Amino acid sequence: RLFTGLTALQREFPELVAGVGGIPEMCFLQYGDETVSRTVTTACAQSGILFKRSAYNFVSLAHEDSVIDRTLNQLREALSTVVKPA
């Protein structure tokens, strides 16, 4: 569910998200730019969703659907506020 949602975000924001890494059980967004990564991660942290920004960005399998949905919605909101790179 999370992997599918991250893939949808990559298609929605191709200028910001370079791809989705990992396998469904252990997936993460790959940003094309460190500034975008920092901006999105900070925005998510301010809303209570934490992401590690280096290798091994693995997701806990313990998250319920509601948490995954909230996470994807927050990521979409954060990505929509990033100024597009020139």
Backbone bond lengths (Angstrom), bond angles and torsions (degrees), N, CA, C in turn:
res aa  C-N    CA-C-N  psi(-1)  N-CA   C-N-CA  omega(-1)  CA-C   N-CA-C  phi
1 R - - - 1.456 - - 1.535 110.52 -
2 L 1.317 116.88 -45.85 1.468 119.74 179.34 1.524 110.88 -67.68
3 F 1.323 117.34 -44.89 1.460 121.27 179.96 1.520 110.77 -57.75
4 T 1.330 116.62 -44.69 1.468 121.74 178.28 1.530 110.54 -61.83
5 G 1.331 116.83 -42.09 1.462 120.74 178.85 1.520 112.73 -66.43
6 L 1.335 116.74 -40.16 1.470 120.07 177.66 1.520 110.55 -65.61
7 T 1.321 116.66 -38.86 1.464 120.30 177.84 1.525 110.61 -63.11
8 A 1.321 117.27 -39.62 1.465 121.19 176.84 1.526 110.83 -63.52
9 L 1.334 116.80 -40.33 1.468 119.95 177.56 1.521 111.19 -64.95
10 Q 1.322 117.85 -37.57 1.463 120.88 178.00 1.528 109.98 -63.01
11 R 1.327 117.32 -40.69 1.473 120.73 177.59 1.520 111.13 -68.54
12 E 1.322 116.96 -34.48 1.471 121.31 -179.43 1.523 112.32 -74.48
13 F 1.332 117.35 -32.17 1.468 122.55 -176.62 1.539 110.73 -126.93
14 P 1.340 118.35 57.71 1.473 119.79 -175.52 1.522 113.86 -64.46
15 E 1.320 117.43 -22.78 1.457 120.24 179.10 1.531 112.11 -77.61
16 L 1.328 117.37 -12.45 1.460 122.33 -179.32 1.524 113.00 -113.34
17 V 1.326 116.71 -35.12 1.462 121.63 -176.06 1.524 108.49 -111.35
18 A 1.321 115.87 116.30 1.464 121.37 -177.18 1.527 111.95 -75.18
19 G 1.326 117.36 -28.21 1.456 119.96 -179.44 1.504 111.98 175.16
20 V 1.322 114.72 -176.62 1.458 122.73 176.36 1.524 105.95 -119.40
21 G 1.318 115.74 124.63 1.454 120.20 -178.41 1.506 112.48 -102.49
22 G 1.316 114.72 165.06 1.450 120.81 175.62 1.504 113.50 86.60
23 I 1.309 114.36 -162.65 1.460 123.11 177.29 1.521 106.81 -117.12
24 P 1.335 118.06 164.09 1.469 118.79 -174.85 1.528 115.20 -49.55
25 E 1.315 117.97 -38.30 1.465 119.78 -178.54 1.527 112.41 -74.82
26 M 1.319 117.09 -19.94 1.465 122.27 -176.19 1.526 107.89 -142.21
27 C 1.318 117.35 78.44 1.455 121.46 -173.30 1.527 111.14 -119.86
28 F 1.339 114.26 161.59 1.463 120.12 -179.60 1.518 109.85 -159.88
29 L 1.321 116.23 158.09 1.460 121.36 175.81 1.518 109.60 -81.75
30 Q 1.318 115.70 142.09 1.457 122.32 173.85 1.522 106.35 -110.44
31 Y 1.320 115.80 116.26 1.459 120.90 -178.89 1.524 109.65 -91.63
32 G 1.324 115.83 146.98 1.452 120.51 179.16 1.508 113.52 -79.60
33 D 1.326 116.52 -8.38 1.454 120.60 -172.40 1.533 109.04 -149.83
34 E 1.317 117.04 136.24 1.472 121.50 -179.48 1.527 111.89 -63.20
35 T 1.313 117.29 -34.14 1.467 120.45 179.53 1.521 110.54 -65.27
36 V 1.316 117.02 -41.73 1.469 120.94 177.56 1.522 109.44 -63.24
37 S 1.319 116.98 -45.86 1.462 121.50 178.82 1.525 110.78 -56.18
38 R 1.310 116.67 -48.52 1.471 121.91 -178.82 1.526 111.00 -63.84
39 T 1.323 116.99 -43.14 1.465 121.13 -177.63 1.529 111.26 -64.98
40 V 1.322 116.44 -46.22 1.474 120.50 -178.94 1.525 110.19 -67.16
41 T 1.327 116.76 -43.86 1.466 120.33 179.98 1.516 111.54 -62.19
42 T 1.316 117.07 -40.92 1.471 121.34 178.65 1.523 110.83 -65.34
43 A 1.324 117.29 -44.89 1.474 120.79 179.93 1.526 110.41 -61.56
44 C 1.317 116.55 -41.59 1.465 119.52 178.90 1.529 111.04 -66.81
45 A 1.315 117.28 -41.56 1.471 120.85 179.08 1.525 110.73 -60.81
46 Q 1.313 117.03 -38.60 1.469 120.41 179.41 1.520 111.92 -64.84
47 S 1.336 117.05 -21.56 1.465 119.69 177.11 1.531 111.86 -101.58
48 G 1.347 116.67 9.23 1.459 120.60 174.58 1.513 115.79 92.73
49 I 1.334 117.72 10.21 1.462 121.14 178.31 1.522 107.78 -111.57
50 L 1.336 116.36 120.40 1.460 121.02 -174.71 1.520 111.48 -106.23
51 F 1.331 115.21 137.60 1.458 122.83 175.80 1.512 108.75 -129.21
52 K 1.302 116.44 139.99 1.450 121.71 170.85 1.527 106.76 -84.19
53 R 1.334 117.77 138.22 1.462 120.00 -173.62 1.520 113.57 -105.75
54 S 1.293 117.44 26.59 1.465 120.05 178.36 1.525 108.85 -135.72
55 A 1.305 116.01 -167.41 1.471 119.94 -178.28 1.524 111.10 -56.07
56 Y 1.295 114.76 156.54 1.455 122.77 178.54 1.527 112.85 65.54
57 N 1.323 115.44 47.71 1.470 121.78 175.84 1.525 108.83 -83.07
58 F 1.313 116.98 59.06 1.447 119.85 -173.09 1.526 111.35 -87.32
59 V 1.310 114.01 143.05 1.458 121.84 -175.54 1.523 109.61 -94.93
60 S 1.313 115.63 137.83 1.466 120.27 176.09 1.525 109.89 -67.55
61 L 1.310 116.67 135.98 1.463 120.59 176.76 1.524 111.87 -76.89
62 A 1.322 117.03 -2.39 1.459 120.89 -177.48 1.527 113.47 -83.13
63 H 1.326 117.92 -7.85 1.462 119.95 -176.74 1.527 111.23 -71.65
64 E 1.326 115.17 135.86 1.461 121.60 177.77 1.525 109.59 -80.72
65 D 1.334 116.17 164.40 1.458 121.07 -179.89 1.520 112.42 -55.29
66 S 1.328 117.40 -39.02 1.469 119.89 -178.65 1.525 111.46 -64.15
67 V 1.327 117.44 -35.33 1.465 121.31 178.41 1.527 109.71 -70.78
68 I 1.316 116.88 -41.62 1.462 120.24 177.56 1.522 110.40 -62.84
69 D 1.321 117.48 -44.43 1.464 121.04 178.61 1.527 111.06 -61.15
70 R 1.318 117.36 -43.96 1.469 120.95 178.33 1.526 110.43 -61.90
71 T 1.318 116.18 -42.09 1.457 121.18 179.73 1.524 110.75 -61.93
72 L 1.321 117.67 -47.66 1.457 121.25 -179.95 1.526 111.27 -63.81
73 N 1.332 116.78 -39.76 1.466 119.87 177.82 1.523 111.22 -64.50
74 Q 1.325 117.04 -41.42 1.461 120.29 179.23 1.524 111.14 -67.03
75 L 1.312 116.66 -40.29 1.468 119.60 176.08 1.522 111.21 -60.80
76 R 1.330 117.09 -43.71 1.473 121.03 178.48 1.527 110.10 -60.82
77 E 1.321 116.18 -44.26 1.466 119.83 178.89 1.525 111.05 -62.71
78 A 1.326 116.92 -45.22 1.466 121.07 -179.69 1.530 110.43 -63.29
79 L 1.322 117.30 -44.65 1.462 120.62 179.76 1.522 111.53 -63.21
80 S 1.317 117.25 -35.05 1.468 120.48 -178.05 1.522 112.45 -70.60
81 T 1.338 117.30 -15.87 1.468 119.54 179.62 1.525 113.38 -95.72
82 V 1.339 117.25 -7.91 1.463 121.11 -178.75 1.521 109.63 -75.15
83 V 1.323 115.10 133.62 1.463 119.76 175.18 1.524 107.38 -70.12
84 K 1.314 115.29 128.67 1.465 120.71 -177.39 1.524 110.73 -65.38
85 P 1.333 117.39 135.27 1.475 120.10 177.19 1.523 110.10 -63.20
86 A 1.330 117.05 149.23 1.466 121.50 -179.48 1.505 111.28 -73.09
